[in-house]
Amino acid sequence: MQKVSDNLKNKGLESLLDEAYDEALKDDNFKEFVSKLKLKREKLKKYTSLLEESSKEYFNCKNCPGLEACQNKITGYAKLPKIIDDTLEFVYKPCKYKKKYDKKENLYSSVTLFNVPKEIKEASFKNIYKTDKKRYDTILWLSNFIKNYKKDKHQKGLYLCGNFGSGKSYLIAATFNELAKENIKSAIVFWPEFLNSLKLSFNSEIKSEFQNKYNYVKKVDLLLIDDLGAESVTPWARDEILCPILQYRMDEKLPTFFTSNLNLEALEKHLAITTKGDEAIKAGRIISRIKQLTEYQELISKNLRE
């Protein structure tokens, strides 16, 4: 009697599975979806509800214009079936938009920004302003740096001075982003604000924050000190922060870049004047290290911020 009862129960279950599967097949999307799976009906009907969910997420993805419009349970992912040993398992797979987003975020994670605007983070060579011929020498120099860096990481950087808004920072940031594709770590430091943030962290209870920032900037593969010469000069900033950074990077032959509105002669005068008076010798030491670390170019171009 027990075996007969079990058979009746099994027949009832099979009937319910068939009914549910046949009902699901009335949906054209579901029918198309399961037709691509290389499993027999007897296997597929055991997963009807999961397959319906997968079918919906699959077609949501197929017609989706972007991550912001994602209709699936987990943004950027679709729950899809995978055949393993003649059975189905369901896994979450990222869509093309999610993969592109993650690739972009991984790229940006290689470039650390300190007090730098968002547009610098997203700088790219394909978007640089190329109409002005005055920019060609700088673009060519940076393009050659990228090629040469892949062969030899101990290259000189660039001291790039010029008028406000000429795109100096953007060009170097685009260079760093290009090298980030090779997982090269870099940092872009807006110098006046960076000094202020160091002061704040140094005076706080968490002094390790100061040391972490300072050591990272000193040792990172590529460094841009942005807008050097715009800061208020103090002996502490010049002699205890800037000078040791430059000395370390010079000793280790780490490529270092600078942007400034001042040429080197004007920068030297700027660095010499502190509350202690004219300290030309100490300013000269900074300039000497910059010359050891970089090649020099001027970029006088259209103000792209207007």
N, C-alpha and C positions, 0 to 999 in steps of 0.2 A: 504493500500500500504506500510505503514511504517513497519508493521510486516513481510510482505513478503520479503522486502528488508533486514531486520535484519536477517531473516532466511537464505537468500542467503549468506550474509556476514559470518554468523556463520558456514555454511557448507564449505565456502572457507577456513576459518581459521582452521577448523577441518581437512580438506584435507591437508593443509600445515603442520600441526602438525604430521599427520600420515606419510606423505612423509619423513619428517625430521627424525622421529623416526625409520622408516623402513630402511632408509639409514644408520643411526647410528648402527642398529642391524647387518649390514654386517660385522662390526668389531667384531671378536670373543671375544676380551677382554671386549668390551662394553656389549656384549650379556651375558657373564658370570657374569659381575658386576651387571647388573640390575636384573638378575635372582635371586639374593640373597636378593633382596628387596621385602618385603611382601606388594606390592601395585599392583593394577591392571594397565593394559596398559593405560587406560584412564587418570589415574593420572600421570603416569610416563612420558607420551609423552609431558606433559606441561613443563617438566624440561630437555628436551633433551640436550641442549647446556651445561647446568650446570652438567648434568650427564656425558657427554663426558669429560668434564674437570676433574671431580672427578675420572672417570675411568682411565684416563691417569695418574693422580697423584697417585692413588692407586697402579697401576702396576709398576710405577716408584719406589715406596717404596718397593714393593714386591721383586724386583730384585736388590735393592740397596745394595752395599757392605759397605757403611758407609756415615757419614755426609759430608765428603769432596767430595763425588761423587753425592750428592743430585741434582736432575734435576727439582725439583718442584719450584714454584714461591717463596715460603718462605722456606728457608733451614730448614730441620728437621720437616716440617709439611706437611700434606696432607689435602686437602679440601674434606671432605666426607659428604655424606647425612645422615640425621637423621630424622626418622619418628616421627612426632609430630601431634597428632589429625588427622591422616589419610592424612597428607600432608608432604612435604619434606622441611627441613631446612638444610642449608649447613654450617658446622663448620670446623675450622682448628684443626686437632688433631696431637699431636706430635708422631713421629715415635719412635721405640725402641731405636734407636741410640741417639735421642734427649733426651729421658727420662734418658738414662744412663749418657749422658753428663751433664744434669742438676743435677742429683743426685750427681755426682762427684764434680761439682762446688759448690753445697750446702754444701757438706762435707768439701771442702777446705775453704769455707767462714767462718767456725767455727774456723779455725786455722789462726791466724794473724801472718805474718812473717815480721820481721824487719831486712833488709839487709842480708837475708838468701838465698842461692842458690836454684834453681828450684827443684833439685833432692830431697831436704829435704821436700819440699811441697808435693811431690808425694810418700813419704816413706810409705811402708806397710809391715806388718808382713810376708805376703806371699813371699816377695822378699828379705828378710834379709838373709845374709850369715850365714849358719848354720854348715858349714863343720868344722870350728875351735871350738874344745870343750872348749876353754878358754872363749868363749862367752856365754856358756850355763847358767852360774849363773846369768848373767845380763838379758838374755832373760827370764829366769824363774822369776826373781824378777819383771820385767816389766809386765809379764803376770799376776802375782798375784796382782800387783797394779791395773790393769784394773778390775779384778774381785772384789777386795776389794773396789775400788772407787765407784762402783755402789751401794754398801751397805752403805758406809760411806765416805763422800767427804772430811773429815779432815784427810787425810793420810800424812805421811811424804813423801817427794820427795826423789831424789837420787842425790848424788854428785858422778859423774862418771868421773874418771880421767884415763888417759892412753896415749899411744903413738899416734902420728899424723896418721890419716887415718884409725883408728881402727873401725870406724863406730859408735862412741859414739852418735853423734848428730842424725844420721839416726835412731838408735834404739829408742831414746826418741821421735823423730818426728813420728815414726810409732805408738808409744803408744798414742800420742795425736790424730793422725788421726783415730785410732780405737775408741777412746772415742768421737770423733766428730760425729760418727754415732748416738750417743745419744744426739747430740746437746750440748755437753760440749764445752765451749769456752776455747781457749788456745792461748798462744803467744810464739813464738820462737824468741829470740833476740840474734843476733850476737853482743856480748857486745862491742868490740872495735869500730865497725862502728856505733852502736847505740849511743854511747857516742858522737861521732863526729856529728851525725845528730841532737842530742839534742842541742849541742853547736850552730850549725848553726841556728836552729829554735829559740833558745833563743835569739840570737843576731839579728834576723830578726824583721821586723815590726809586723809580725803576731805571737805574743808571745803565743797566744792560741794554736798554733800547738805544742809548747813545752809542755804545760800543758796537752793537750789531749793525747799525746804519753806517757808521764810520768804516768798519772793517769791510763791509760789503762793497762800498764805493771804492775803497782802496784796492781791493783784490779782484774785482770783477773783470771778465775777459776784455770787454770793451767799455769805455767810459766817455760820456759827453758831459763836460761841465758847461752848462748853458748860461749865457748872459754874464760871463765873467766881466767884472768891472762895473756892474750895476749895483753892487753891494756897498754898504758903508764899511770902510776898511778899519779893522782893529788889529792890533798885534796878535791877539788870540786867533782870529780867523785866518790871518795870513801865515803866521809862523807856526802855530800849533795844529792847524787843520789842513790848510792848502799845501803848505810846504812838505809835510810828511807824506801826504797822498802822492804828490808829484815825485818825490824821491823814491818811494816804493815802486811806483809804476815805471820809473826810469830804470831802476835796478833790475826789475823783472821783465823789462822790455814789453810792457803791456800797452797796446794801442790806446791812446788818449786823445780825445777831441775837445776843442773849445769853440764856442761862439761868443762874439763880443761886438759891441758897437765901436770899440776902441782898437786902433792898431797897436802894435807891441810897444811903440814909443810912448803913446798916450797911456797905455795900461801901466807901464812902469812908473810913470809920474803919479797915476792914481793910487797904486799900491804903496808908494813911498810916504804918502801923507796920512798920518794917524794923529791921535790925540797927543802922542809923544813927540810930534814934530815931523821933520823930514827925515825918513829913514831909507835913503837911497840904496844903501848896500843890501839891506834885506829885500827890498823890492827887486833889485838886480838879480838876486839869487833865484827868485821865482821866475823871472824872465829867462834866465839861463836854462832852467829846467824845462820850461815850455819849449824853448828852441831845440833842446835835445829830444823832446818827445814828438815834435810835430814839424810838418811843412806848413808854410804860410801862404794864405790866399786872401784876397779881398773880393767881396761880392757886393757890387753896387748895382742894384736892380730896382724894378718897380716895387712900390709898397703894396704887397699882396693882401694886406689887412684892410685896406681902404674900401 
